Amino acid sequence: MNVKVVTTKGDLIFDDVASYLEEAGIACSESSGNDAGKIFEDTGSQILLLDMTGPIARPSFVKEIITESKNGRLLGVIGVISKRELINVNQDFGLDDFVLSPIDYDELITRINILGHKYSLLGENSHIIKVEDLIIDTARYEVWVGSRQVTLTYKEYELLKLLASEPNRVFTRDALLDQVWGYNYFGGTRTVDVHVRRLRSKVEDSTHTFVETVRNVGYRIRSSNQQNDQLVKYRVTDRMNEKD
């Protein structure tokens, strides 16, 4: 595992991070936030540790880093955030995970390892389905939402996998019933509604909404990353909310 540490003249000190990570067998290198463009020149980095406490971490800087990571340049981004800014953290950041400053290094190493496991060989293996923070490993039958692993029943898993396999496509209730339960299933489409409700209760929370109801038709999983005309909005903390 290779971690790129982006310092922004804030709380995060590279030498401190490097000593702990390297002791845990995690290679790391430093990049200054003064030049966001150079952060991605090192193609060997897999995870970015982004210090969001420093004055350099302005809104445009954070947006550029997250956008580049979503374009397949990195496996994931972990933000370092001060405790007073925690209330402002939500899905609009686009982070894969975060830790509080001052850093608990045991926690950081655990989060790096979990993130690395989720995204291992992502893009090279066809058994990984990724829709924003939703990760489905069809080889391991594992489902992750952010840093949280989700336990599903077999039918819930098959339903989620089908919906996620074609983000933004609307599946009718009849199509879902046929493909997940089979043509010989004698139950009605109400079965689909019940399983979708249970599925939502497990994979969705206050910061994640995946399954969208299309009235009188069926369901789909919405993916903003696949809509070229949709802008991704980024909420930044009050401390970062200074003009560029």
FENFEN-V333529 format. One line per field, one symbol per residue. psi: psi as a letter, one per 40 degrees, with the letter a starting at -180 (. if undefined). A space follows every 50 residues. Layout:
# FENFEN-V333529
psi=???
This chain:
# FENFEN-V333529
psi=hhhhhhiffadhhddddddddddeehiiiihhedgddededheeidhhhh heeiddgidddddddddddeeedidihhihiideeddehaeddeidiiii hihhddddddddddddddehfheeheehhhgbehhhhedefihihbehhh hiiddddddddddddgiehhhidddddddddideheiaeddddddddddd ddeiaeehhdhhhhhecbiihhhdeehdehihihhiiddefii.
